[in-house]
Amino acid sequence: MTVSLARRTILASTLAMPFIRNARAAAAPEWTRTAYLKAMEESGRPVDISQNAFNAIQARKPAAMARIAEYLKSHLGSADPAVLDAFQQVPREYFHYYYEEHHATPSDAYEENPKPWALGYGSALSDYLGQAYMTQVLAPKPDHVTLEIGTGSGCQSSLLSRIVKKAYSIEIIEPLGNAVHKIFAPIGYDNIETRVGDGYFGWPEVEGGFDRIIITCAAQYAPPELFKQLKPGGMALIPIGQPFKRGQFLYVYTKDEQGKIHTKKDVGVFFIPMTGAMMKTPAPAGGAG
């Protein structure tokens, strides 16, 4: 995902910033080269990387965290400590992997000029500034149950899982979804549940529905089934626009206590398209809004 917003130069003084540590962070094992190699092996993605290369990745993370904090402050007025903490906890290099060719790309993580990275099968790992923006707008809370449409690399669900009670995610690309399903347990993320399927229909089997729904691909209109599964007081973020064309926008949908849906058009974005039933089903009356 790419957010069409100007990016500011980050001052060196922003590199030092406090992060709130929660119980999950306190219980997490130290992230070392050995831990990384072990988790990659257990997830079915064996890789080799030197200690120097691993250290170089870790050395870039503080600057990336500073970019995230400054970006959120400049575009949303402040940086949510819970969002910053989630980004601090989640090792982004673990999600840099080209599944179609079974090739790990950890050294691409925390790049100075954030951009999407290919995962294979036409999917991509969104740039980290865009992920931070959407995560903060989504406003996840510790008691929330979330649904993501478009698992992709698994990074977005992992970020949400560090904040919320339970994170569900659906991936329509079968080989990608089956592979990514294996990556969470090796790093101890036990509150994520994924499946292969068409996200257009949501996950109706989840009792009680969802507090937050996020689509990480471009829909041509808002899938009506998702609103049925959104709890009163809930929020859904949906990029709306035509496949592979500029002019996509992020829409923020909220559901009031009476069940009425309210819509706000947010920033310009650019996502890969939502496939499956979205491509075959005519838009309901009312269109994208």
MISE-851161 format. One record per residue: x, y, z of N, C-alpha, C, O, CB in turn; residue in one letter. Coordinates in steps of 0.05 Angstrom, whole numbers, padded with zeros to 5 digits, always signed. Glycine has a CB too. Example, Ala and Ser with C-alpha at 12.3 -4.5 7.8 and 13.67 -1.06 7.14 Angstrom:
BEGIN
+00264-00114+00156+00246-00090+00156+00264-00066+00156+00285-00066+00169+00226-00089+00181A/+00257-00045+00142+00273-00021+00143+00258+00001+00157+00268+00023+00161+00282-00012+00114S/
This chain:
BEGIN
+00017-00024+00000+00000+00000+00000+00017+00024+00000+00038+00025+00014-00019+00000+00024M/+00010+00045-00015+00024+00070-00015+00005+00092-00008-00016+00094-00021+00037+00076-00043T/+00011+00108+00012-00006+00131+00019+00004+00156+00004+00028+00162+00005-00006+00136+00050V/-00014+00170-00009-00007+00193-00025-00005+00218-00007-00022+00236-00010-00026+00197-00048S/+00014+00219+00010+00018+00241+00028+00047+00249+00027+00065+00231+00025+00009+00234+00057L/+00053+00274+00030+00081+00283+00030+00096+00273+00054+00084+00271+00076+00083+00314+00029A/+00121+00265+00051+00137+00254+00072+00158+00275+00080+00172+00286+00062+00150+00227+00065R/+00161+00280+00105+00180+00300+00114+00207+00288+00121+00209+00264+00128+00169+00314+00138R/+00227+00304+00119+00253+00296+00128+00253+00293+00158+00244+00311+00172+00275+00315+00118T/+00264+00271+00168+00264+00266+00197+00289+00277+00210+00311+00271+00201+00261+00236+00202I/+00285+00293+00230+00307+00304+00244+00320+00284+00263+00306+00267+00274+00298+00329+00260L/+00346+00286+00266+00360+00267+00282+00350+00267+00311+00352+00246+00325+00390+00273+00282A/+00340+00289+00320+00330+00291+00348+00307+00273+00353+00300+00268+00376+00323+00319+00354S/+00293+00264+00332+00269+00247+00337+00277+00218+00341+00260+00201+00346+00250+00249+00313T/+00302+00211+00338+00311+00184+00340+00307+00173+00368+00302+00149+00372+00339+00181+00332L/+00309+00190+00388+00306+00181+00416+00277+00186+00424+00268+00209+00426+00325+00196+00435A/+00262+00164+00428+00234+00167+00435+00226+00144+00454+00236+00122+00452+00216+00166+00410M/+00207+00150+00473+00198+00129+00491+00177+00112+00478+00161+00122+00462+00187+00142+00517P/+00177+00086+00485+00156+00068+00476+00144+00054+00500+00158+00045+00518+00167+00047+00455F/+00117+00053+00500+00103+00039+00521+00105+00009+00517+00100-00001+00495+00073+00048+00523I/+00114-00006+00537+00117-00034+00535+00093-00048+00548+00087-00042+00572+00143-00044+00547R/+00080-00066+00534+00057-00080+00546+00065-00108+00555+00089-00115+00553+00034-00081+00526N/+00046-00123+00565+00052-00149+00576+00063-00168+00555+00081-00184+00560+00027-00161+00589A/+00052-00166+00531+00063-00184+00509+00092-00177+00503+00108-00196+00499+00046-00181+00484R/+00098-00152+00503+00126-00144+00497+00145-00154+00519+00167-00163+00514+00128-00114+00494A/+00136-00151+00544+00152-00160+00566+00158-00190+00566+00179-00199+00575+00139-00152+00593A/+00138-00205+00556+00141-00234+00555+00156-00244+00531+00164-00268+00530+00114-00247+00557A/+00160-00227+00511+00172-00236+00486+00201-00242+00490+00215-00227+00504+00168-00215+00464A/+00211-00264+00477+00240-00270+00479+00256-00249+00464+00246-00236+00446+00245-00298+00468P/+00282-00248+00471+00299-00229+00457+00301-00236+00428+00304-00259+00420+00327-00228+00470E/+00300-00216+00411+00302-00220+00382+00331-00218+00373+00342-00197+00371+00284-00199+00366W/+00342-00241+00368+00370-00243+00360+00372-00258+00333+00352-00267+00323+00387-00258+00382T/+00396-00259+00322+00400-00274+00297+00392-00303+00301+00379-00315+00284+00430-00272+00288R/+00399-00315+00324+00392-00342+00329+00362-00346+00330+00351-00365+00319+00405-00352+00355T/+00348-00327+00343+00319-00328+00345+00306-00325+00317+00287-00339+00311+00308-00307+00364A/+00317-00307+00302+00307-00303+00274+00310-00328+00257+00291-00337+00244+00321-00279+00261Y/+00334-00340+00258+00339-00364+00242+00321-00387+00250+00311-00402+00234+00368-00372+00244L/+00317-00390+00276+00300-00411+00287+00271-00407+00278+00258-00426+00270+00302-00412+00318K/+00261-00382+00281+00234-00377+00273+00229-00381+00243+00209-00391+00235+00226-00348+00281A/+00249-00373+00227+00246-00376+00198+00246-00406+00192+00230-00415+00175+00270-00363+00184M/+00263-00421+00204+00263-00450+00200+00237-00463+00207+00226-00479+00192+00286-00464+00216E/+00226-00456+00230+00201-00467+00240+00177-00459+00222+00157-00473+00221+00196-00459+00269E/+00179-00436+00209+00158-00427+00192+00159-00438+00164+00143-00431+00147+00158-00396+00191S/+00179-00455+00159+00182-00467+00133+00196-00449+00113+00193-00453+00088+00156-00475+00122G/+00211-00429+00122+00225-00410+00105+00254-00408+00113+00263-00386+00120+00211-00382+00106R/+00269-00430+00112+00297-00429+00121+00313-00408+00106+00310-00404+00082+00310-00456+00118P/+00331-00395+00121+00348-00374+00109+00374-00374+00124+00376-00384+00146+00333-00346+00112V/+00394-00362+00111+00419-00358+00125+00426-00328+00123+00422-00316+00102+00442-00376+00112D/+00436-00317+00144+00444-00289+00144+00467-00286+00164+00466-00298+00186+00420-00271+00152I/+00487-00270+00158+00509-00267+00176+00502-00249+00199+00482-00235+00199+00533-00254+00160S/+00518-00251+00220+00512-00234+00244+00515-00205+00237+00499-00188+00246+00532-00241+00267Q/+00534-00198+00220+00538-00170+00212+00514-00160+00196+00505-00137+00200+00563-00167+00195N/+00503-00176+00178+00480-00168+00163+00455-00165+00181+00439-00146+00178+00474-00188+00141A/+00452-00183+00200+00430-00181+00219+00433-00156+00236+00413-00142+00241+00429-00206+00237F/+00457-00150+00245+00462-00126+00261+00455-00101+00245+00445-00081+00256+00491-00126+00271N/+00462-00101+00219+00456-00078+00203+00427-00072+00201+00418-00049+00200+00468-00081+00175A/+00411-00093+00199+00382-00090+00198+00372-00077+00224+00356-00058+00224+00368-00117+00194I/+00381-00087+00247+00372-00077+00273+00381-00048+00276+00367-00032+00289+00384-00094+00296Q/+00404-00041+00265+00415-00014+00268+00397+00006+00253+00397+00030+00259+00443-00012+00258A/+00383-00003+00232+00366+00015+00217+00338+00020+00230+00324+00039+00223+00362+00004+00188R/+00331+00002+00249+00304+00004+00260+00298+00030+00275+00277+00041+00272+00299-00020+00278K/+00317+00040+00292+00310+00065+00306+00303+00088+00288+00285+00104+00294+00333+00073+00324P/+00317+00090+00265+00311+00112+00247+00284+00108+00234+00269+00127+00230+00333+00114+00225A/+00277+00083+00228+00250+00077+00217+00229+00083+00237+00208+00094+00230+00249+00047+00208A/+00233+00077+00263+00214+00083+00283+00210+00113+00286+00188+00123+00290+00223+00071+00310M/+00232+00128+00283+00230+00157+00284+00214+00168+00261+00198+00186+00264+00258+00170+00284A/+00217+00156+00237+00202+00164+00214+00172+00159+00219+00155+00176+00212+00211+00150+00188R/+00166+00136+00230+00138+00130+00236+00126+00150+00255+00104+00160+00251+00135+00101+00247I/+00140+00156+00277+00130+00174+00297+00125+00202+00285+00105+00215+00290+00149+00175+00321A/+00145+00211+00270+00142+00238+00258+00120+00239+00237+00105+00259+00235+00169+00246+00245E/+00117+00218+00222+00096+00216+00201+00068+00217+00214+00051+00232+00205+00099+00190+00185Y/+00065+00202+00236+00039+00202+00249+00033+00230+00262+00011+00239+00262+00038+00181+00270L/+00054+00242+00273+00050+00268+00285+00043+00289+00264+00025+00306+00269+00076+00277+00300K/+00056+00288+00241+00051+00308+00221+00024+00305+00207+00013+00325+00198+00073+00308+00200S/+00014+00280+00205-00010+00275+00190-00035+00271+00208-00057+00275+00199-00007+00252+00172H/-00030+00262+00232-00053+00257+00250-00052+00272+00276-00069+00269+00293-00054+00227+00256L/-00032+00289+00279-00030+00306+00303-00014+00295+00325-00002+00310+00341-00057+00313+00312G/-00013+00268+00327+00003+00255+00348+00008+00226+00340-00005+00216+00321-00012+00256+00376S/+00026+00213+00353+00032+00185+00348+00021+00169+00372+00029+00173+00394+00062+00180+00344A/+00003+00151+00366-00009+00134+00387+00013+00116+00399+00025+00100+00384-00032+00117+00376D/+00018+00117+00425+00039+00100+00437+00035+00070+00432+00054+00055+00429+00041+00105+00466P/+00009+00062+00431+00004+00033+00426+00012+00025+00398+00022+00003+00394-00026+00027+00431A/+00009+00043+00379+00017+00037+00351+00047+00036+00350+00059+00018+00337+00006+00058+00332V/+00061+00056+00362+00090+00056+00362+00101+00031+00376+00120+00019+00366+00100+00081+00377L/+00088+00023+00397+00097-00001+00412+00094-00026+00395+00112-00044+00395+00082-00004+00438D/+00072-00028+00380+00068-00051+00362+00090-00052+00341+00100-00074+00335+00041-00050+00349A/+00096-00029+00329+00118-00029+00309+00145-00035+00321+00162-00047+00308+00118-00001+00295F/+00149-00027+00346+00174-00033+00359+00176-00063+00365+00198-00075+00362+00176-00018+00386Q/+00154-00076+00372+00154-00104+00378+00158-00122+00354+00173-00142+00354+00129-00112+00392Q/+00144-00116+00332+00143-00133+00309+00169-00131+00292+00175-00109+00283+00118-00127+00292V/+00183-00153+00288+00208-00152+00272+00201-00152+00242+00196-00174+00231+00226-00176+00279P/+00202-00130+00230+00193-00127+00202+00209-00145+00183+00197-00155+00163+00195-00099+00193R/+00234-00150+00188+00250-00166+00170+00239-00195+00168+00244-00208+00148+00279-00167+00180E/+00225-00204+00188+00213-00230+00188+00192-00234+00166+00186-00256+00158+00201-00237+00215Y/+00180-00211+00157+00159-00212+00138+00168-00205+00109+00152-00207+00090+00137-00192+00146F/+00193-00199+00107+00205-00194+00080+00212-00221+00068+00233-00232+00074+00230-00175+00081H/+00194-00231+00050+00199-00258+00039+00184-00259+00012+00161-00251+00010+00189-00280+00058Y/+00198-00269-00008+00186-00272-00035+00176-00301-00037+00192-00319-00043+00206-00265-00058Y/+00150-00305-00033+00140-00333-00030+00140-00348-00056+00143-00372-00056+00112-00331-00019Y/+00137-00334-00078+00135-00348-00104+00161-00362-00111+00162-00382-00125+00128-00329-00125E/+00184-00351-00101+00210-00363-00107+00224-00373-00081+00247-00381-00083+00228-00342-00120E/+00210-00372-00059+00221-00383-00033+00247-00369-00027+00268-00382-00022+00224-00413-00035H/+00246-00343-00026+00271-00327-00022+00266-00306-00001+00249-00288-00004+00280-00315-00048H/+00282-00306+00021+00280-00286+00042+00295-00261+00034+00316-00262+00022+00291-00297+00069A/+00284-00238+00041+00296-00212+00035+00297-00194+00060+00289-00171+00059+00280-00198+00012T/+00308-00204+00082+00307-00188+00107+00322-00162+00105+00315-00143+00119+00319-00204+00129P/+00343-00161+00089+00359-00137+00088+00345-00113+00074+00355-00091+00074+00385-00142+00073S/+00321-00118+00063+00304-00097+00052+00289-00082+00074+00278-00060+00069+00285-00107+00032D/+00288-00093+00098+00272-00081+00120+00283-00054+00129+00307-00050+00129+00269-00100+00143A/+00264-00037+00137+00271-00011+00149+00286+00008+00130+00304+00022+00138+00288-00014+00175Y/+00278+00006+00104+00291+00023+00084+00286+00053+00090+00266+00060+00102+00281+00016+00056E/+00304+00070+00081+00302+00099+00086+00278+00111+00072+00265+00129+00083+00327+00113+00078E/+00272+00102+00048+00249+00112+00033+00228+00090+00031+00229+00074+00012+00258+00122+00004N/+00210+00089+00050+00191+00067+00052+00175+00063+00026+00165+00082+00013+00172+00071+00075P/+00172+00038+00018+00157+00030-00006+00146+00002-00002+00154-00012+00016+00175+00032-00031K/+00126-00006-00019+00116-00033-00018+00137-00052-00029+00154-00045-00046+00090-00036-00034P/+00137-00077-00020+00156-00098-00029+00140-00122-00038+00121-00131-00025+00175-00106-00006W/+00148-00133-00061+00134-00156-00073+00137-00181-00055+00158-00186-00044+00145-00162-00101A/+00115-00196-00054+00115-00222-00039+00112-00246-00059+00114-00269-00051+00092-00222-00019L/+00107-00240-00084+00100-00260-00103+00070-00264-00105+00055-00254-00088+00113-00286-00096G/+00061-00277-00126+00033-00282-00131+00017-00257-00134-00008-00257-00130+00021-00299-00109Y/+00030-00235-00141+00016-00209-00145+00011-00194-00119-00003-00174-00119-00009-00214-00159G/+00021-00204-00096+00016-00191-00070+00040-00175-00061+00062-00178-00072+00008-00212-00049S/+00036-00158-00042+00058-00141-00033+00056-00135-00003+00034-00135+00009+00057-00115-00048A/+00079-00130+00009+00081-00120+00036+00080-00090+00035+00097-00077+00022+00108-00130+00050L/+00059-00078+00048+00056-00049+00047+00079-00034+00059+00092-00045+00077+00030-00041+00060S/+00083-00009+00051+00104+00007+00063+00097+00013+00092+00073+00015+00099+00108+00033+00047D/+00117+00016+00108+00112+00018+00137+00099+00044+00146+00086+00045+00166+00137+00013+00152Y/+00102+00065+00131+00089+00090+00138+00059+00088+00132+00042+00097+00148+00101+00114+00122L/+00052+00075+00110+00024+00071+00104+00011+00053+00124-00012+00057+00132+00021+00059+00076G/+00025+00032+00132+00014+00013+00153+00010+00028+00179-00011+00024+00192+00034-00010+00157Q/+00029+00045+00186+00026+00060+00211+00002+00079+00210-00014+00080+00229+00052+00076+00217A/-00001+00092+00188-00024+00111+00185-00050+00096+00188-00068+00104+00203-00022+00125+00158Y/-00054+00074+00173-00079+00060+00174-00084+00047+00201-00106+00046+00211-00080+00038+00152M/-00062+00037+00214-00066+00025+00240-00075+00045+00260-00093+00040+00277-00039+00013+00249T/-00064+00070+00259-00072+00090+00279-00101+00100+00273-00116+00104+00292-00053+00114+00279Q/-00108+00104+00248-00135+00112+00241-00155+00091+00250-00177+00098+00258-00137+00117+00210V/-00147+00065+00248-00165+00044+00256-00171+00044+00286-00191+00034+00295-00153+00017+00248L/-00153+00056+00301-00156+00059+00330-00162+00033+00345-00182+00031+00359-00178+00079+00336A/-00145+00012+00342-00149-00013+00355-00145-00010+00385-00128+00005+00394-00131-00035+00344P/-00161-00026+00401-00159-00025+00430-00155-00054+00440-00161-00073+00427-00185-00012+00442K/-00145-00057+00465-00139-00083+00476-00162-00103+00477-00157-00127+00476-00128-00080+00503P/-00186-00094+00479-00209-00112+00481-00222-00118+00453-00242-00131+00452-00230-00101+00499D/-00210-00108+00432-00221-00111+00406-00216-00138+00392-00196-00151+00398-00211-00088+00388H/-00234-00145+00375-00231-00167+00356-00231-00155+00328-00249-00140+00321-00254-00189+00359V/-00210-00161+00312-00206-00148+00287-00207-00168+00264-00202-00192+00268-00180-00132+00286T/-00214-00158+00240-00214-00174+00216-00199-00159+00194-00204-00136+00189-00242-00181+00206L/-00179-00173+00183-00165-00161+00160-00172-00177+00135-00172-00202+00135-00134-00162+00165E/-00177-00163+00113-00182-00176+00087-00157-00171+00070-00151-00149+00063-00208-00164+00073I/-00142-00193+00065-00117-00191+00050-00094-00195+00069-00080-00176+00075-00115-00164+00036G/-00089-00220+00077-00068-00225+00097-00040-00217+00086-00024-00206+00101-00067-00255+00104T/-00035-00223+00060-00009-00216+00049+00014-00228+00064+00015-00252+00068-00006-00186+00048G/+00032-00211+00073+00056-00220+00088+00050-00229+00116+00065-00243+00128+00076-00198+00089S/+00027-00220+00127+00020-00225+00155+00029-00203+00173+00024-00204+00198+00032-00251+00164G/+00042-00183+00162+00053-00162+00179+00031-00145+00192+00033-00138+00216+00072-00144+00163C/+00011-00137+00177-00010-00120+00188-00025-00135+00210-00031-00123+00231-00030-00112+00166Q/-00032-00160+00206-00045-00175+00227-00027-00178+00252-00037-00177+00275-00053-00203+00217S/-00001-00181+00248+00017-00182+00270+00018-00156+00286+00018-00157+00311+00046-00190+00261S/+00018-00134+00272+00018-00108+00286-00008-00105+00302-00007-00097+00326+00019-00085+00265L/-00031-00112+00291-00056-00110+00305-00056-00129+00329-00067-00123+00350-00079-00117+00287L/-00044-00153+00326-00045-00173+00347-00030-00164+00372-00035-00174+00394-00033-00199+00337S/-00011-00145+00369+00004-00135+00392-00013-00115+00408-00006-00108+00431+00030-00121+00383R/-00036-00107+00397-00054-00088+00410-00080-00100+00419-00089-00096+00441-00059-00064+00392I/-00092-00116+00401-00119-00126+00405-00120-00153+00419-00100-00167+00422-00134-00127+00379V/-00145-00161+00426-00149-00188+00439-00146-00210+00418-00133-00231+00424-00176-00189+00452K/-00157-00207+00395-00157-00228+00374-00157-00215+00347-00173-00197+00341-00181-00247+00378K/-00140-00225+00329-00138-00215+00302-00144-00238+00282-00130-00258+00282-00110-00202+00296A/-00164-00234+00265-00170-00253+00244-00161-00241+00217-00161-00217+00214-00200-00260+00244Y/-00154-00259+00199-00145-00249+00172-00152-00270+00151-00149-00294+00156-00115-00242+00172S/-00160-00260+00127-00167-00277+00105-00150-00270+00081-00147-00247+00074-00198-00274+00098I/-00140-00291+00068-00124-00287+00043-00136-00304+00021-00142-00328+00025-00094-00296+00048E/-00140-00292-00002-00153-00306-00024-00134-00322-00041-00142-00340-00055-00168-00286-00042I/-00108-00315-00040-00087-00329-00056-00079-00353-00040-00065-00351-00020-00063-00310-00063I/-00086-00376-00050-00083-00401-00034-00054-00407-00026-00049-00412-00003-00094-00424-00049E/-00035-00407-00045-00007-00414-00037+00004-00394-00018+00020-00401+00000+00010-00416-00061P/-00003-00369-00020+00007-00348-00002-00006-00352+00025+00007-00351+00046+00001-00320-00013L/-00032-00355+00026-00047-00358+00051-00038-00383+00067-00035-00382+00091-00076-00360+00046G/-00033-00405+00052-00024-00429+00066+00004-00426+00077+00010-00436+00099-00024-00453+00047N/+00021-00412+00064+00049-00408+00073+00049-00388+00097+00063-00394+00117+00066-00397+00050A/+00035-00366+00095+00036-00346+00116+00022-00356+00141+00029-00347+00163+00022-00320+00106V/+00004-00374+00138-00010-00386+00162+00010-00398+00181+00005-00400+00205-00029-00408+00152H/+00034-00406+00172+00054-00420+00188+00073-00401+00202+00090-00410+00218+00069-00439+00171K/+00071-00375+00197+00093-00357+00207+00088-00346+00235+00107-00336+00247+00097-00335+00188I/+00064-00348+00245+00057-00334+00270+00066-00349+00295+00077-00337+00314+00028-00328+00272F/+00061-00375+00296+00068-00391+00319+00098-00390+00326+00105-00388+00350+00060-00420+00315A/+00116-00391+00306+00145-00390+00313+00154-00365+00327+00175-00365+00340+00161-00394+00289P/+00139-00343+00325+00146-00319+00339+00127-00313+00363+00128-00291+00375+00147-00295+00320I/+00111-00333+00370+00095-00331+00394+00070-00315+00391+00058-00307+00411+00111-00320+00415G/+00061-00309+00367+00036-00293+00363+00013-00313+00362+00005-00322+00340+00038-00276+00336Y/+00001-00318+00385-00019-00339+00388-00047-00328+00387-00066-00343+00392-00015-00354+00413D/-00051-00302+00382-00078-00291+00381-00085-00283+00352-00102-00265+00348-00081-00268+00400N/-00073-00295+00332-00079-00291+00304-00090-00316+00292-00080-00338+00296-00053-00281+00288I/-00112-00313+00278-00124-00336+00263-00128-00328+00234-00141-00308+00229-00151-00345+00277E/-00118-00344+00216-00120-00338+00188-00133-00362+00173-00134-00384+00183-00093-00333+00175T/-00143-00355+00149-00153-00376+00132-00152-00367+00103-00151-00343+00097-00182-00384+00140R/-00153-00386+00085-00155-00380+00056-00185-00378+00049-00200-00395+00055-00140-00401+00039V/-00192-00356+00035-00220-00353+00028-00223-00326+00014-00204-00310+00011-00238-00355+00052G/-00248-00320+00007-00255-00295-00006-00264-00275+00015-00286-00279+00027-00277-00299-00028D/-00248-00255+00020-00255-00235+00041-00280-00219+00036-00290-00206+00054-00232-00217+00045G/-00290-00220+00012-00315-00205+00005-00337-00213+00024-00355-00197+00031-00323-00211-00024Y/-00337-00239+00033-00358-00249+00050-00352-00248+00080-00368-00255+00096-00364-00278+00042F/-00328-00237+00086-00320-00235+00114-00316-00262+00127-00309-00282+00114-00341-00219+00129G/-00320-00262+00153-00316-00287+00169-00341-00290+00187-00339-00285+00211-00289-00286+00186W/-00364-00297+00176-00389-00297+00191-00390-00316+00214-00407-00313+00232-00412-00303+00173P/-00372-00336+00214-00372-00356+00236-00362-00344+00263-00367-00356+00284-00356-00380+00228E/-00348-00321+00262-00338-00309+00286-00361-00297+00302-00373-00278+00293-00317-00288+00280V/-00367-00309+00324-00390-00301+00340-00387-00272+00351-00366-00266+00362-00395-00320+00363E/-00407-00256+00347-00406-00229+00357-00395-00209+00338-00399-00185+00342-00390-00228+00382G/-00382-00218+00317-00372-00199+00297-00346-00186+00305-00331-00196+00322-00393-00178+00291G/-00341-00163+00293-00315-00150+00295-00318-00120+00304-00336-00106+00295-00300-00151+00269F/-00299-00112+00320-00297-00084+00328-00284-00067+00307-00291-00044+00303-00282-00081+00355D/-00266-00079+00292-00251-00065+00271-00248-00084+00247-00241-00107+00251-00224-00055+00282R/-00251-00073+00223-00246-00087+00199-00228-00070+00181-00233-00046+00178-00273-00095+00184I/-00207-00082+00170-00189-00068+00153-00185-00084+00127-00179-00108+00128-00162-00062+00167I/-00189-00071+00104-00183-00083+00079-00157-00072+00068-00153-00048+00067-00206-00078+00058I/-00139-00090+00061-00112-00082+00052-00108-00088+00022-00086-00095+00014-00090-00095+00069T/-00130-00084+00007-00129-00085-00022-00151-00066-00031-00169-00059-00016-00133-00115-00033C/-00151-00058-00057-00170-00038-00066-00196-00051-00075-00196-00067-00094-00158-00022-00089A/-00218-00045-00061-00244-00054-00069-00257-00033-00088-00251-00010-00086-00262-00059-00044A/-00274-00043-00106-00288-00024-00123-00312-00011-00109-00322+00010-00117-00298-00038-00149Q/-00321-00024-00088-00342-00013-00070-00340-00028-00044-00325-00048-00042-00370-00016-00083Y/-00353-00019-00024-00352-00031+00003-00369-00057+00003-00393-00056-00002-00362-00011+00025A/-00357-00080+00009-00372-00105+00010-00393-00104+00031-00387-00101+00055-00353-00129+00015P/-00419-00108+00024-00441-00105+00044-00440-00125+00066-00449-00119+00088-00467-00107+00030P/-00429-00149+00061-00429-00170+00082-00411-00161+00106-00416-00169+00128-00418-00196+00070E/-00391-00145+00100-00373-00137+00122-00388-00118+00141-00382-00120+00165-00349-00122+00110L/-00406-00102+00132-00420-00084+00150-00439-00100+00168-00444-00092+00191-00437-00064+00134F/-00449-00123+00158-00466-00140+00175-00450-00152+00198-00460-00157+00220-00478-00163+00159K/-00424-00156+00194-00406-00168+00214-00392-00147+00232-00378-00154+00251-00386-00185+00201Q/-00396-00121+00226-00385-00100+00242-00402-00094+00266-00426-00090+00263-00381-00074+00224L/-00390-00094+00289-00406-00088+00314-00416-00059+00314-00403-00042+00303-00389-00095+00339K/-00438-00054+00328-00445-00026+00333-00423-00012+00348-00411-00022+00367-00472-00025+00350P/-00416+00012+00338-00393+00027+00349-00367+00019+00336-00346+00030+00342-00391+00022+00378G/-00368+00001+00316-00345-00008+00303-00336+00010+00280-00350+00028+00272-00349-00036+00293G/-00313+00003+00268-00302+00019+00246-00290+00000+00226-00278-00021+00232-00280+00038+00257M/-00293+00008+00200-00280-00007+00178-00265+00013+00161-00274+00034+00154-00302-00022+00161A/-00240+00005+00153-00224+00020+00134-00223+00005+00108-00215-00018+00107-00195+00025+00145L/-00232+00018+00087-00233+00005+00061-00223+00023+00039-00234+00045+00034-00262-00003+00054I/-00201+00015+00025-00192+00030+00002-00212+00025-00021-00219+00002-00027-00163+00022-00007P/-00221+00046-00034-00240+00044-00056-00228+00056-00081-00218+00078-00081-00267+00058-00048I/-00230+00041-00103-00221+00051-00128-00218+00029-00149-00222+00006-00143-00194+00065-00125G/-00212+00037-00173-00210+00018-00195-00183+00004-00194-00163+00015-00186-00214+00032-00222Q/-00182-00022-00203-00157-00037-00203-00135-00024-00218-00138-00016-00241-00162-00065-00213P/-00112-00022-00206-00087-00013-00218-00089+00016-00229-00075+00023-00248-00079-00031-00240F/-00107+00032-00218-00109+00059-00227-00106+00078-00203-00113+00072-00181-00136+00064-00240K/-00095+00101-00209-00094+00123-00189-00122+00133-00185-00141+00127-00200-00075+00146-00198R/-00126+00148-00163-00152+00158-00156-00166+00140-00136-00190+00144-00131-00169+00159-00181G/-00151+00122-00124-00162+00106-00102-00162+00123-00076-00144+00140-00073-00146+00080-00097Q/-00181+00119-00059-00182+00134-00033-00189+00115-00011-00203+00095-00014-00203+00157-00035F/-00178+00121+00012-00185+00106+00037-00211+00118+00048-00213+00142+00052-00162+00108+00058L/-00231+00100+00052-00256+00108+00065-00257+00097+00093-00249+00075+00098-00280+00098+00048Y/-00267+00114+00111-00270+00106+00139-00300+00103+00144-00315+00122+00142-00258+00127+00159V/-00309+00079+00150-00337+00073+00156-00340+00068+00186-00325+00053+00198-00347+00049+00139Y/-00360+00080+00198-00367+00075+00226-00396+00067+00228-00413+00076+00212-00361+00100+00243T/-00401+00049+00247-00428+00039+00251-00438+00049+00278-00426+00043+00298-00429+00008+00249K/-00460+00064+00278-00470+00075+00304-00486+00054+00319-00490+00031+00309-00487+00100+00299D/-00494+00061+00343-00508+00041+00360-00535+00032+00349-00546+00012+00357-00512+00053+00387E/-00546+00048+00330-00571+00040+00317-00566+00024+00292-00585+00016+00278-00587+00065+00311Q/-00541+00019+00285-00534+00003+00262-00531+00018+00236-00527+00006+00215-00555-00017+00258G/-00532+00045+00237-00529+00061+00213-00499+00065+00207-00483+00069+00225-00543+00089+00216K/-00493+00063+00181-00465+00066+00172-00460+00095+00164-00475+00107+00149-00459+00047+00149I/-00438+00106+00174-00430+00133+00167-00403+00131+00152-00386+00114+00159-00427+00151+00193H/-00399+00149+00133-00376+00147+00115-00360+00173+00115-00371+00195+00115-00385+00140+00087T/-00333+00170+00115-00316+00193+00111-00294+00186+00091-00281+00165+00094-00303+00202+00139K/-00290+00203+00072-00268+00199+00052-00242+00210+00064-00241+00233+00073-00275+00213+00025K/-00222+00194+00064-00196+00201+00077-00175+00206+00055-00181+00220+00036-00187+00179+00096D/-00152+00195+00058-00129+00202+00041-00129+00185+00015-00142+00165+00013-00103+00198+00056V/-00114+00195-00004-00109+00180-00029-00090+00157-00023-00071+00160-00009-00098+00198-00051G/-00095+00134-00035-00079+00110-00032-00075+00096-00058-00087+00103-00078-00092+00091-00011V/-00059+00075-00058-00056+00058-00082-00050+00030-00073-00029+00024-00062-00033+00069-00101F/-00069+00012-00079-00068-00016-00070-00071-00034-00094-00082-00027-00115-00089-00022-00049F/-00061-00059-00091-00069-00080-00111-00098-00086-00108-00110-00081-00086-00051-00106-00106I/-00111-00096-00129-00141-00099-00127-00150-00122-00110-00137-00142-00107-00151-00102-00155P/-00174-00119-00100-00189-00140-00086-00201-00158-00108-00215-00148-00125-00211-00129-00067M/-00195-00184-00107-00205-00202-00128-00228-00219-00117-00239-00214-00096-00182-00220-00138T/-00235-00240-00132-00256-00258-00123-00284-00246-00130-00288-00235-00152-00254-00263-00094G/-00303-00248-00111-00330-00239-00116-00332-00210-00122-00350-00201-00136-00347-00246-00092A/-00313-00194-00112-00313-00165-00118-00312-00160-00148-00324-00141-00157-00289-00152-00104M/-00298-00177-00163-00295-00173-00191-00320-00182-00207-00323-00176-00231-00270-00187-00202M/-00337-00197-00194-00360-00210-00208-00387-00200-00199-00407-00204-00213-00359-00240-00204K/-00388-00187-00176-00414-00179-00164-00419-00149-00168-00402-00133-00160-00414-00186-00134T/-00442-00142-00180-00448-00114-00184-00449-00099-00157-00457-00110-00137-00474-00111-00199P/-00442-00074-00158-00443-00058-00134-00472-00055-00124-00490-00051-00141-00431-00030-00139A/-00476-00056-00098-00504-00052-00088-00512-00023-00092-00496-00006-00097-00506-00060-00058P/-00538-00018-00088-00548+00010-00090-00533+00027-00070-00530+00020-00047-00578+00011-00085A/-00524+00050-00079-00509+00069-00061-00480+00069-00068-00466+00088-00061-00513+00060-00032G/-00469+00048-00082-00442+00049-00091-00422+00048-00069-00427+00037-00048-00437+00073-00108G/-00398+00061-00074-00376+00059-00055-00382+00072-00029-00372+00062-00008-00351+00073-00067A/-00398+00092-00028-00404+00106-00003-00424+00093+00014-00431+00102+00036-00411+00133-00008G/
